[in-house]
């Protein structure tokens, strides 16, 4: 095995977790987490998806066993590393599901992989994220530790008692700050639409975005588009993953 090939395999193993690897799945589904998030967002999905769909969970730098890996300084750096890691799995049909910041990263990732000559994805799922034309920056990454922890609690998805533990704050908050800095300073000017159907999913009680902002993703596909709302807030898919996974399954296996 060449050193270049070995390096590529190592990169893929660091970025991508395959809890249920399949040699010939009908489709591989890349699952991207939110700002500060990890593969735990999708912990229930391997047990809910049928064997024809292989979940591939993205683990960005700075979390889980990548605590010592430097955080990307901008969107291009993040997407470049992820694209290199994912390229080896695109021998099968593939799709992307991105939640919140992960949806924006997913859009840029699809465009990067297409530019590199890979096949188009079967579907792109954007969850709890406004379309690029509605992108707004922010100053969350400039907050002090207490305010940053309060913001995580407000959004949900992070148990408040965890953030009361100094050792957890020391691990979590720098990653959250880095991700927020990346997405809040991101200049939303994607190269174009994706050549596949797009499904936008939102929590009906999510006060982070409006249905109009999510519906704006229709501009960024040359295929079919649908907007779906589920009960819950920004982390609606954590509270009730089953109906979300069912939508993914139907879109990928039956085209419904």
C-alpha positions as CSV (number, residue, x, y, z in Angstrom):
1,X,0.0,0.0,0.0
2,X,1.4,3.4,-1.0
3,X,2.0,6.0,1.7
4,X,-0.5,8.3,0.0
5,X,-3.2,5.5,0.1
6,X,-2.4,4.8,3.7
7,X,-2.7,8.5,4.6
8,X,-6.1,8.6,2.8
9,X,-7.4,5.7,4.8
10,X,-6.2,7.3,8.1
11,X,-7.9,10.5,7.2
12,X,-11.2,8.7,6.4
13,X,-11.0,6.8,9.7
14,X,-10.6,10.0,11.7
15,X,-13.4,11.9,10.0
16,X,-15.9,9.2,9.3
17,X,-17.5,6.7,11.7
18,X,-19.2,3.7,10.2
19,X,-21.2,1.9,12.9
20,X,-22.8,-0.5,10.5
21,X,-20.5,-0.7,7.4
22,X,-21.9,-2.4,4.3
23,X,-19.9,-3.5,1.3
24,X,-22.8,-2.9,-1.2
25,X,-25.4,-0.6,0.4
26,X,-28.0,0.9,-1.9
27,X,-26.9,4.3,-0.6
28,X,-24.4,5.8,1.9
29,X,-25.7,8.6,4.0
30,X,-23.2,11.2,5.3
31,X,-24.6,12.7,8.5
32,X,-23.1,16.1,9.6
33,X,-23.6,17.5,13.1
34,X,-24.4,21.0,14.3
35,X,-22.0,23.6,15.7
36,X,-20.1,21.9,18.6
37,X,-21.9,18.7,17.9
38,X,-20.6,15.2,17.3
39,X,-21.7,11.8,16.0
40,X,-23.9,11.4,19.1
41,X,-26.6,13.5,17.4
42,X,-27.2,10.4,15.2
43,X,-26.6,7.7,17.8
44,X,-30.1,6.2,17.2
45,X,-30.0,6.2,13.4
46,X,-28.0,3.0,12.8
47,X,-30.7,1.0,14.6
48,X,-33.5,2.8,12.8
49,X,-32.3,2.8,9.2
50,X,-32.7,-0.3,7.0
51,X,-29.6,-2.3,6.0
52,X,-29.9,-0.8,2.4
53,X,-28.8,2.6,3.9
54,X,-25.4,2.8,5.5
55,X,-25.1,5.7,7.9
56,X,-21.7,7.4,7.8
57,X,-21.3,9.7,10.8
58,X,-19.0,12.7,10.4
59,X,-16.7,13.5,13.3
60,X,-15.1,17.0,12.9
61,X,-11.8,17.8,14.6
62,X,-11.8,18.7,18.3
63,X,-14.3,16.1,19.6
64,X,-14.5,12.5,20.6
65,X,-11.0,10.9,19.8
66,X,-10.0,14.0,17.8
67,X,-9.5,16.3,20.8
68,X,-5.9,17.1,19.8
69,X,-6.7,17.8,16.1
70,X,-6.6,21.5,15.3
71,X,-9.9,23.1,14.6
72,X,-10.4,24.3,11.0
73,X,-10.0,28.1,10.6
74,X,-12.6,28.6,7.9
75,X,-15.2,26.7,5.9
76,X,-12.8,25.9,3.0
77,X,-10.5,24.2,5.4
78,X,-13.2,22.2,7.0
79,X,-14.8,21.1,3.7
80,X,-11.4,20.3,2.1
81,X,-10.6,17.8,4.9
82,X,-14.0,16.2,4.9
83,X,-14.1,15.9,1.1
84,X,-10.8,14.1,1.1
85,X,-12.0,11.7,3.7
86,X,-15.3,11.0,2.1
87,X,-14.1,10.6,-1.5
88,X,-13.3,6.9,-1.0
89,X,-16.9,6.0,0.0
90,X,-18.5,7.5,-3.1
91,X,-18.2,4.4,-5.1
92,X,-21.8,3.8,-4.1
93,X,-24.8,6.1,-4.4
94,X,-24.6,8.7,-1.6
95,X,-26.6,11.3,0.1
96,X,-26.1,14.0,2.8
97,X,-28.0,14.9,5.9
98,X,-26.8,18.1,7.7
99,X,-28.3,19.6,10.9
100,X,-28.0,23.3,11.5
101,X,-24.4,24.3,10.7
102,X,-24.0,20.8,9.3
103,X,-26.5,21.7,6.5
104,X,-24.3,24.6,5.4
105,X,-21.2,22.4,5.5
106,X,-23.1,19.8,3.6
107,X,-24.0,22.2,0.8
108,X,-20.4,23.3,0.4
109,X,-19.2,19.6,0.6
110,X,-21.5,18.5,-2.2
111,X,-20.3,21.4,-4.4
112,X,-16.7,20.5,-3.6
113,X,-17.1,16.8,-4.4
114,X,-18.9,17.6,-7.7
115,X,-16.0,20.0,-8.6
116,X,-13.6,17.2,-7.9
117,X,-15.4,15.0,-10.4
118,X,-17.5,12.7,-8.2
119,X,-21.0,11.6,-8.9
120,X,-23.9,13.7,-7.8
121,X,-25.7,12.8,-4.5
122,X,-29.1,11.1,-4.6
123,X,-30.5,13.6,-2.1
124,X,-29.6,16.4,0.2
125,X,-31.4,16.9,3.5
126,X,-31.0,20.3,5.2
127,X,-32.2,20.4,8.8
128,X,-32.9,23.4,11.0
129,X,-30.9,25.8,8.8
130,X,-31.8,28.9,6.8
131,X,-30.9,29.0,3.1
132,X,-27.7,30.8,2.1
133,X,-29.6,34.0,1.0
134,X,-30.9,34.3,4.6
135,X,-27.5,33.6,6.3
136,X,-26.7,35.9,9.1
137,X,-23.5,36.2,11.0
138,X,-23.3,36.6,14.7
139,X,-21.3,37.2,17.8
140,X,-21.9,34.1,19.8
141,X,-18.2,33.1,19.3
142,X,-17.2,36.4,21.1
143,X,-19.3,35.6,24.3
144,X,-17.6,34.7,27.6
145,X,-17.8,31.1,28.8
146,X,-20.9,31.6,30.9
147,X,-22.9,33.3,28.2
148,X,-21.7,30.6,25.7
149,X,-22.9,27.9,28.0
150,X,-26.2,29.7,28.5
151,X,-26.7,29.8,24.7
152,X,-26.2,26.1,24.4
153,X,-28.8,25.4,27.1
154,X,-31.2,27.8,25.4
155,X,-30.9,25.9,22.1
156,X,-31.4,22.6,23.8
157,X,-29.5,19.4,22.9
158,X,-27.0,19.9,25.7
159,X,-28.0,18.8,29.3
160,X,-27.5,21.9,31.6
161,X,-25.9,19.7,34.3
162,X,-23.1,18.7,32.0
163,X,-22.1,22.4,31.5
164,X,-21.9,22.8,35.3
165,X,-18.9,20.4,35.3
166,X,-15.6,22.3,34.8
167,X,-14.0,19.4,33.0
168,X,-16.8,19.2,30.5
169,X,-16.8,22.9,29.9
170,X,-13.1,22.8,29.3
171,X,-13.6,20.2,26.6
172,X,-16.8,21.4,25.0
173,X,-16.8,25.2,25.0
174,X,-13.6,25.7,22.9
175,X,-15.0,23.5,20.2
176,X,-18.4,25.3,20.3
177,X,-16.7,28.6,20.1
178,X,-14.5,27.5,17.2
179,X,-17.5,26.2,15.2
180,X,-19.6,29.3,15.9
181,X,-16.7,31.5,14.8
182,X,-16.4,29.5,11.6
183,X,-20.1,29.7,10.7
184,X,-20.7,33.2,12.0
185,X,-17.8,34.6,9.8
186,X,-18.7,32.4,6.8
187,X,-19.4,34.4,3.7
188,X,-22.5,32.7,2.3
189,X,-21.8,32.6,-1.4
190,X,-22.0,29.0,-2.5
191,X,-20.9,28.2,-6.1
192,X,-24.4,27.1,-7.0
193,X,-27.3,24.7,-6.5
194,X,-27.0,21.0,-6.1
195,X,-28.2,18.7,-8.9
196,X,-30.4,16.5,-6.7
197,X,-33.6,16.7,-4.8
198,X,-33.5,18.7,-1.5
199,X,-35.7,18.2,1.5
200,X,-35.6,20.9,4.2
201,X,-36.7,19.8,7.7
202,X,-37.5,22.1,10.6
203,X,-38.8,22.0,14.1
204,X,-42.2,23.7,14.2
205,X,-41.3,25.4,17.5
206,X,-37.7,26.4,16.5
207,X,-37.3,30.1,17.1
208,X,-33.9,30.1,15.4
209,X,-35.4,30.3,11.9
210,X,-38.7,30.8,10.0
211,X,-40.4,28.5,7.5
212,X,-39.7,31.1,4.8
213,X,-35.9,31.0,5.6
214,X,-35.9,27.2,5.3
215,X,-38.1,27.2,2.2
216,X,-35.4,29.4,0.6
217,X,-33.4,26.2,0.0
218,X,-35.6,25.6,-3.1
219,X,-33.4,28.1,-4.9
220,X,-30.4,25.9,-4.3
221,X,-31.5,22.7,-6.1
222,X,-32.1,21.9,-9.8
223,X,-34.3,19.0,-8.6
224,X,-37.5,18.6,-6.5
225,X,-37.9,20.4,-3.2
226,X,-40.0,19.9,-0.2
227,X,-40.2,21.5,3.2
228,X,-41.3,19.4,6.2
229,X,-42.1,20.5,9.8
230,X,-41.9,18.3,12.9
231,X,-43.0,18.9,16.4
232,X,-40.2,20.4,18.5
233,X,-37.5,23.0,18.6
234,X,-34.1,23.4,17.1
235,X,-33.2,19.8,18.1
236,X,-36.5,18.2,17.1
237,X,-34.7,15.2,15.6
238,X,-33.1,14.3,19.0
239,X,-36.4,14.2,20.8
240,X,-38.2,12.1,18.1
241,X,-35.7,10.6,15.6
242,X,-38.1,8.0,14.2
243,X,-40.3,10.2,12.0
244,X,-37.2,12.0,10.7
245,X,-35.4,8.7,9.8
246,X,-38.6,7.5,8.2
247,X,-38.6,10.5,5.8
248,X,-35.0,9.8,5.0
249,X,-35.7,6.1,4.3
250,X,-38.6,6.9,2.0
251,X,-36.8,9.6,0.1
252,X,-33.7,7.4,-0.5
253,X,-35.3,4.0,-1.2
254,X,-38.7,4.8,-2.8
255,X,-38.3,8.4,-4.1
256,X,-41.4,9.3,-2.2
